[in-house]
Amino acid sequence: MVDFDVIYGKNSVIEALNAGNREINKIIISKNIHTDSKIDKIKELAKDKGIVFQFVGKEKFAPYEEFNHQGVIAQIAPINYIELEDFIEECKNKNSYSSVVILDGIEDVHNLGAIIRTCVCAGVDGIIIPSRRNVQVNSTVDKISQGAVNLIPIVKVNSLINAVQRLKECDWWIIATDASAKDNYYDVKYNDMNFALIMGAEHAGVSKSLLKASDFIVKIPMQNDFNSLNVSNALSAIIFETLRQKLQK
């Protein structure tokens, strides 16, 4: 195991270099892989940004055997989370309504990575996660997101309920998901408001305090009693409905 965070894989390293919002300490490239256009791109970007890169023997990759690294590892500083107030202020400067996804108790790194990737693809403005009882962004999440963690603001807060109350003070509408809700997710008019969509973990769902603080509670209708839709898949269904409404308008 390594004692610092890493980005691994050619595409993820290129995304991080292009984004420029992650402090990269060093890049190591295996001597045993064939140079291709992506390796050349990594070298070019690293040189432009003054980031050290080294070609090393396979023994240097022994600590990274758990990763599908493709012979490329970037050693990085922790992700630069942004402050909630800064995020709200940035959204105020837009000429359109904004959206944010709030994650309540996501425990699986694969779900978080997939959610981040979906949010970037659908044009979500940011993601809010709690500092406790929720998986944090690490190298595995970065890899699963295909580098999307570099392309969207991620806010980490001590209290989700306080964050929700602050958003409401700033004229945001809060939408929570719950399997027992009366309204379907496509009945909400997302394109007429700033909204925050709260997603909970599969086994626990959204907490009662957040449900109580929400303006809308919606569900994804199911055709049978097998109600175990993965949280990242559920998010995709809802968030792309919000995009459909936005584009239709």
Residue pairs with C-beta under 8 A, 6 or more apart in sequence:
1 63
1 66
2 63
2 64
4 25
4 75
4 76
5 75
5 76
5 77
5 78
5 79
5 138
5 139
6 64
6 67
6 73
6 74
6 75
6 76
6 139
7 13
7 16
7 22
7 24
7 73
7 74
7 76
7 139
7 142
7 143
7 147
8 64
8 67
8 68
8 69
8 70
8 72
8 73
8 74
8 139
8 143
9 67
9 68
9 69
9 70
9 72
9 143
10 38
10 39
10 42
10 70
10 72
11 38
11 146
11 147
12 142
12 143
12 146
12 147
13 27
13 42
13 72
13 73
13 74
13 147
14 38
14 41
14 42
14 45
14 147
15 146
15 147
15 148
15 150
15 151
16 22
16 24
16 74
16 76
16 142
16 147
16 150
17 24
17 42
17 45
17 46
17 49
17 51
17 74
18 45
18 150
19 147
19 150
19 151
20 49
21 80
21 150
22 76
22 77
22 79
22 80
22 150
23 76
23 77
23 80
24 49
24 51
24 74
24 75
24 76
24 77
25 52
25 75
25 76
25 77
26 51
26 52
26 53
26 54
26 74
26 75
27 42
27 46
27 51
27 52
27 53
27 54
27 72
27 73
27 74
27 75
28 53
28 54
28 55
28 56
28 60
28 61
28 72
28 73
28 75
29 39
29 42
29 43
29 53
29 54
29 55
29 56
29 71
29 72
30 55
30 56
30 57
30 58
30 60
30 61
30 71
30 72
31 55
31 56
31 57
31 58
32 57
32 58
32 71
33 39
33 70
33 71
33 72
39 72
42 53
42 72
43 53
45 51
46 52
46 53
61 69
61 71
61 73
64 73
67 73
67 139
67 140
67 143
68 143
76 139
79 137
79 149
79 154
81 154
81 155
81 156
82 126
82 153
82 154
82 155
83 155
84 128
84 155
84 157
84 163
84 166
85 166
87 100
87 125
87 126
87 153
87 155
88 166
88 167
88 170
90 125
90 153
91 98
91 125
91 126
91 194
92 170
94 125
97 191
97 192
97 193
97 194
97 195
98 125
98 126
98 172
98 194
99 123
99 124
99 125
99 190
99 194
99 195
99 196
99 197
99 242
100 124
100 125
100 126
100 127
100 128
100 155
100 167
100 172
100 195
100 196
100 197
101 115
101 119
101 124
101 126
101 127
101 128
101 196
101 197
101 198
101 199
101 235
101 239
102 127
102 128
102 129
102 160
102 163
102 164
102 196
102 197
102 198
102 199
102 210
103 112
103 115
103 127
103 128
103 129
103 130
103 134
103 198
103 199
104 130
104 134
104 160
104 198
104 199
104 200
104 201
104 206
104 207
104 210
105 130
105 133
105 134
105 200
105 201
105 204
105 207
106 112
106 115
106 129
106 134
106 135
106 199
106 201
106 231
107 134
107 135
107 201
108 135
109 135
109 138
109 140
109 141
109 144
110 140
110 144
110 232
111 135
111 230
111 231
111 232
112 135
112 137
112 141
112 144
113 140
113 141
113 142
113 143
113 144
113 145
114 144
114 145
114 232
115 127
115 199
115 231
115 232
115 235
116 127
116 137
116 141
116 145
116 148
116 149
116 152
116 154
117 144
117 145
117 146
117 148
118 232
118 235
118 236
118 239
119 127
119 148
119 152
119 235
119 239
120 145
120 148
120 151
120 152
121 148
122 239
122 240
122 242
122 243
123 243
123 246
124 152
124 239
125 152
125 153
126 152
126 153
126 154
126 155
127 152
127 153
127 154
127 155
128 154
128 155
128 156
128 157
128 160
128 163
128 196
129 136
129 154
129 155
129 156
129 157
130 156
130 157
130 158
130 159
130 160
131 156
131 157
131 158
132 158
135 141
136 156
137 149
137 154
141 149
142 149
142 150
155 163
157 163
160 198
160 207
160 210
161 209
161 210
161 213
164 174
164 196
164 198
164 210
164 213
164 214
165 213
167 174
167 194
167 196
168 174
168 213
168 215
170 194
171 194
172 193
172 194
172 195
172 196
173 193
173 194
173 195
173 196
173 215
173 216
174 195
174 196
174 198
174 210
174 213
174 214
174 215
174 216
175 188
175 190
175 195
175 196
175 197
175 198
175 214
175 215
175 216
175 217
175 218
176 198
176 200
176 206
176 210
176 211
176 214
176 216
176 217
176 218
177 185
177 197
177 198
177 199
177 200
177 205
177 206
177 217
177 218
177 219
177 220
177 234
177 238
178 200
178 205
178 206
178 211
178 217
178 218
178 219
179 205
179 219
179 227
180 219
181 217
181 218
181 219
182 217
182 219
183 216
183 217
183 218
183 219
184 218
184 219
184 220
184 221
185 218
185 219
185 220
185 237
185 238
185 241
186 241
187 218
188 216
188 218
189 245
190 241
190 242
190 245
190 246
191 242
191 245
191 246
191 248
191 249
195 242
197 235
197 238
197 239
197 242
198 206
198 210
198 214
199 206
199 231
199 234
199 235
200 206
200 207
200 210
200 231
201 231
202 228
202 230
202 231
206 214
211 217
218 238
220 229
220 234
220 237
220 238
222 229
229 237
